[in-house]
């Protein structure tokens, strides 16, 4: 719809939009190589994507469906078609209306698709009624994201958090969601039934609410215990006066690659959405030797399911309690500002909106120069980096040092030569901007944390 003619008024275009499901070009992930196609057809689901465009521009609607296609591909699906319908709001019965649902059923049958993925969260009734019309499994955006998390969770904590989110999503949807709920398999590698079937472990369709509620209660207790352990670790870092810097950003923005560049952590780096679910904490140092911990945690996405935000709250709290948040933006993405908005929404939801932030414009090696220039004007204090090549990493560390120093106390100290321990401590926990020597000792111009300022106050000049 971006090519609207100026002489057509909005009402005419609304009517045209409502009269048909509009195909979105370029979403198909069919492969050229026949052998590979045959392999993928055996292994993967073949899906049709459906979105309802209720607000914003046609480009916004297309971008949302393109992201849904990326999510579906990450989950292991073959995207055959993407369709968008213009409506004031989703149909309360079938999401897209009965007539359009019938049209969708014909498209699904002609393409041989076995799954429909809707770009929104559907009610139990919408899922049931749309599935009855299209005659294939229907999955919504929320369950798709939960499915990806189920594939990627590796740690005990991550698995428990994903299971909790899935069970809370399933609880109101137990009645009449077809036999898809009974197909709880182990993912594509073990020959599972695909998207929406990698659940928390239940294999009976007749699972009752009491049993799910028991599991939810058990998982909440487990996660609460892990939360205490995480809080203890965090308190230990505070006690040792080590500031925390958290990486936050859209999924696949390059946070794990930045972590590896800064700390040499060896964290998994994969060109896939939600490759990192479990938070990684590593020690790092600024150019002047000030120690800090760098935390890498789960990436965000537009409309991140509320169940996931709640379930992952204990790990997201690493961001809440950070001294500085590095907001990593993928500048090669077509909609980088949409990324920033999505991240800020989640940060606000978990209570981290007022934590100090430094914007990091990442992937500058593959960015469009004009788009990068726009972002630099929008975020004049941002640091530009390429986690792949290492460009800008030293500038990032210097900026981190400056931000951490801004929260300290500025002093000029004259430390006796026999107090080398204090000199080392000031270098380790503060920022030294100048060094000189007198007959009596070492003169340091520094910014140090409050606790250290009190400790060395007697040596202040």
ABEGO torsion letter per residue (X at the ends): XAABBAABBAAAAAAAAAABBBBBBGABABBABAAAAAAAAAABBBBBBBBBBABEBAAAAAAAAAAAAAAAAAAGBBBABBBBBBBABBBAAAGAEAAAAAAAAAAAAAAGBABBBBBEBBBAAAAAAAAAAAGBBBBBAAAAAAAAAAAABABAAAAAAAAAAAAAAAAAAABGAEAAAABBBAEAAAGBAEBGABBAGBABAABBAAAAAAAAAAAAAAAAAAAAAAAAAAAAAAAAGBBBBBBBEBBGAGAAAAAAAAAGAGBBBBBBBGABABBBBBBBBBAAGBBBBBBBBBBBBBGBBAAAAAAAAAAAAAAAABABBBBBBBAABABAAAAAAAAAAAAAAAGAAABBBBBBBBGAAABBAAAAAAAAAABAABBBBBAAAGBGAAAAAAAAAAAAAAABBBBBBBBBAABAAAAAAAAAABBBABBBBBAAEBBBBBBBBAAAAAAAAAABX
